[in-house]
Amino acid sequence: GIVVFASIMATLGFQILLESARELITQ
């Protein structure tokens, strides 16, 4: 239960970090 939720949140957070970093690099 909690492990699956934590892994999903970690994946979402990692994707958001990648997208924000990508935007910072392109600007």
N, CA, C and O atoms as a CHARMM CRD file, in Angstrom:
* protein
*
  108
    1    1 GLY  N      0.82400  -1.20100   0.00000 PROA 1      0.00000
    2    1 GLY  CA     0.00000   0.00000   0.00000 PROA 1      0.00000
    3    1 GLY  C      0.86300   1.25800   0.00000 PROA 1      0.00000
    4    1 GLY  O      0.90200   1.99900  -0.98200 PROA 1      0.00000
    5    2 ILE  N      1.55600   1.48800   1.11900 PROA 2      0.00000
    6    2 ILE  CA     2.34600   2.72300   1.25500 PROA 2      0.00000
    7    2 ILE  C      3.55400   2.71700   0.32500 PROA 2      0.00000
    8    2 ILE  O      3.96600   3.76600  -0.17100 PROA 2      0.00000
    9    3 VAL  N      4.12100   1.53700   0.09100 PROA 3      0.00000
   10    3 VAL  CA     5.29700   1.47300  -0.78100 PROA 3      0.00000
   11    3 VAL  C      4.91600   1.83200  -2.21200 PROA 3      0.00000
   12    3 VAL  O      5.63500   2.56800  -2.88800 PROA 3      0.00000
   13    4 VAL  N      3.78200   1.30800  -2.66800 PROA 4      0.00000
   14    4 VAL  CA     3.33000   1.61200  -4.03000 PROA 4      0.00000
   15    4 VAL  C      3.04800   3.10600  -4.16200 PROA 4      0.00000
   16    4 VAL  O      3.42400   3.73100  -5.15300 PROA 4      0.00000
   17    5 PHE  N      2.38300   3.67400  -3.15200 PROA 5      0.00000
   18    5 PHE  CA     2.06900   5.10200  -3.18000 PROA 5      0.00000
   19    5 PHE  C      3.35500   5.92500  -3.21300 PROA 5      0.00000
   20    5 PHE  O      3.44900   6.90100  -3.95700 PROA 5      0.00000
   21    6 ALA  N      4.34100   5.53600  -2.41300 PROA 6      0.00000
   22    6 ALA  CA     5.60300   6.27200  -2.36400 PROA 6      0.00000
   23    6 ALA  C      6.33100   6.19000  -3.70100 PROA 6      0.00000
   24    6 ALA  O      6.89200   7.18200  -4.16600 PROA 6      0.00000
   25    7 SER  N      6.32600   5.01500  -4.31800 PROA 7      0.00000
   26    7 SER  CA     7.01600   4.86400  -5.60300 PROA 7      0.00000
   27    7 SER  C      6.33000   5.69800  -6.67700 PROA 7      0.00000
   28    7 SER  O      6.99700   6.29800  -7.52000 PROA 7      0.00000
   29    8 ILE  N      4.99700   5.73800  -6.65100 PROA 8      0.00000
   30    8 ILE  CA     4.26400   6.54600  -7.63500 PROA 8      0.00000
   31    8 ILE  C      4.58300   8.02900  -7.43600 PROA 8      0.00000
   32    8 ILE  O      4.83400   8.74400  -8.40600 PROA 8      0.00000
   33    9 MET  N      4.57500   8.49000  -6.19100 PROA 9      0.00000
   34    9 MET  CA     4.88200   9.89600  -5.91400 PROA 9      0.00000
   35    9 MET  C      6.30900  10.22000  -6.33800 PROA 9      0.00000
   36    9 MET  O      6.56600  11.30200  -6.86800 PROA 9      0.00000
   37   10 ALA  N      7.24800   9.29000  -6.10900 PROA 10     0.00000
   38   10 ALA  CA     8.64000   9.52200  -6.49200 PROA 10     0.00000
   39   10 ALA  C      8.75500   9.63300  -8.00500 PROA 10     0.00000
   40   10 ALA  O      9.48500  10.48300  -8.51500 PROA 10     0.00000
   41   11 THR  N      8.03400   8.77300  -8.72600 PROA 11     0.00000
   42   11 THR  CA     8.08500   8.81600 -10.18900 PROA 11     0.00000
   43   11 THR  C      7.51800  10.12800 -10.70600 PROA 11     0.00000
   44   11 THR  O      8.09200  10.74800 -11.60100 PROA 11     0.00000
   45   12 LEU  N      6.38200  10.55400 -10.14000 PROA 12     0.00000
   46   12 LEU  CA     5.77800  11.82000 -10.57100 PROA 12     0.00000
   47   12 LEU  C      6.72100  12.97900 -10.27400 PROA 12     0.00000
   48   12 LEU  O      6.90700  13.85600 -11.11700 PROA 12     0.00000
   49   13 GLY  N      7.31100  12.99200  -9.09500 PROA 13     0.00000
   50   13 GLY  CA     8.23100  14.06700  -8.73100 PROA 13     0.00000
   51   13 GLY  C      9.43900  14.09500  -9.64700 PROA 13     0.00000
   52   13 GLY  O      9.90700  15.16600 -10.03300 PROA 13     0.00000
   53   14 PHE  N      9.95500  12.90100 -10.00300 PROA 14     0.00000
   54   14 PHE  CA    11.11900  12.82900 -10.88700 PROA 14     0.00000
   55   14 PHE  C     10.77700  13.36800 -12.26400 PROA 14     0.00000
   56   14 PHE  O     11.58200  14.08000 -12.86600 PROA 14     0.00000
   57   15 GLN  N      9.58900  13.03800 -12.77500 PROA 15     0.00000
   58   15 GLN  CA     9.17200  13.52900 -14.08900 PROA 15     0.00000
   59   15 GLN  C      9.03400  15.04600 -14.07100 PROA 15     0.00000
   60   15 GLN  O      9.43300  15.72100 -15.02000 PROA 15     0.00000
   61   16 ILE  N      8.47000  15.58200 -12.98800 PROA 16     0.00000
   62   16 ILE  CA     8.31800  17.04100 -12.87800 PROA 16     0.00000
   63   16 ILE  C      9.69600  17.70100 -12.85000 PROA 16     0.00000
   64   16 ILE  O      9.90200  18.74000 -13.47600 PROA 16     0.00000
   65   17 LEU  N     10.64300  17.09400 -12.12000 PROA 17     0.00000
   66   17 LEU  CA    11.99400  17.66000 -12.06600 PROA 17     0.00000
   67   17 LEU  C     12.62900  17.65100 -13.44400 PROA 17     0.00000
   68   17 LEU  O     13.27500  18.62300 -13.83300 PROA 17     0.00000
   69   18 LEU  N     12.45300  16.55700 -14.19600 PROA 18     0.00000
   70   18 LEU  CA    13.02300  16.48100 -15.53800 PROA 18     0.00000
   71   18 LEU  C     12.42800  17.55000 -16.43500 PROA 18     0.00000
   72   18 LEU  O     13.15500  18.20900 -17.17800 PROA 18     0.00000
   73   19 GLU  N     11.11400  17.73100 -16.37900 PROA 19     0.00000
   74   19 GLU  CA    10.46400  18.72400 -17.23700 PROA 19     0.00000
   75   19 GLU  C     10.91500  20.13500 -16.88200 PROA 19     0.00000
   76   19 GLU  O     11.20600  20.93300 -17.77200 PROA 19     0.00000
   77   20 SER  N     10.97600  20.45000 -15.59000 PROA 20     0.00000
   78   20 SER  CA    11.39500  21.79200 -15.17700 PROA 20     0.00000
   79   20 SER  C     12.85200  22.03600 -15.55600 PROA 20     0.00000
   80   20 SER  O     13.19800  23.12900 -16.00600 PROA 20     0.00000
   81   21 ALA  N     13.70700  21.03600 -15.38100 PROA 21     0.00000
   82   21 ALA  CA    15.11500  21.18200 -15.75000 PROA 21     0.00000
   83   21 ALA  C     15.23400  21.37800 -17.25700 PROA 21     0.00000
   84   21 ALA  O     16.04500  22.17800 -17.72300 PROA 21     0.00000
   85   22 ARG  N     14.42700  20.65000 -18.01200 PROA 22     0.00000
   86   22 ARG  CA    14.45800  20.77500 -19.47000 PROA 22     0.00000
   87   22 ARG  C     14.07000  22.19800 -19.88400 PROA 22     0.00000
   88   22 ARG  O     14.67800  22.77900 -20.78200 PROA 22     0.00000
   89   23 GLU  N     13.04600  22.75400 -19.21400 PROA 23     0.00000
   90   23 GLU  CA    12.61900  24.11800 -19.54100 PROA 23     0.00000
   91   23 GLU  C     13.72000  25.11900 -19.19400 PROA 23     0.00000
   92   23 GLU  O     13.97300  26.05400 -19.95400 PROA 23     0.00000
   93   24 LEU  N     14.37800  24.92200 -18.04300 PROA 24     0.00000
   94   24 LEU  CA    15.44500  25.84100 -17.64600 PROA 24     0.00000
   95   24 LEU  C     16.59800  25.79200 -18.64300 PROA 24     0.00000
   96   24 LEU  O     17.18900  26.82500 -18.95700 PROA 24     0.00000
   97   25 ILE  N     16.92200  24.60100 -19.14200 PROA 25     0.00000
   98   25 ILE  CA    18.03900  24.45500 -20.07900 PROA 25     0.00000
   99   25 ILE  C     17.71100  25.12100 -21.41200 PROA 25     0.00000
  100   25 ILE  O     18.57100  25.76500 -22.01300 PROA 25     0.00000
  101   26 THR  N     16.47200  24.96900 -21.87500 PROA 26     0.00000
  102   26 THR  CA    16.11600  25.50600 -23.18800 PROA 26     0.00000
  103   26 THR  C     16.02300  27.02800 -23.15900 PROA 26     0.00000
  104   26 THR  O     16.26700  27.67500 -24.17800 PROA 26     0.00000
  105   27 GLN  N     15.67500  27.61300 -22.01400 PROA 27     0.00000
  106   27 GLN  CA    15.51300  29.06800 -21.96900 PROA 27     0.00000
  107   27 GLN  C     16.84000  29.80200 -21.96600 PROA 27     0.00000
  108   27 GLN  O     16.86500  31.03200 -21.93000 PROA 27     0.00000
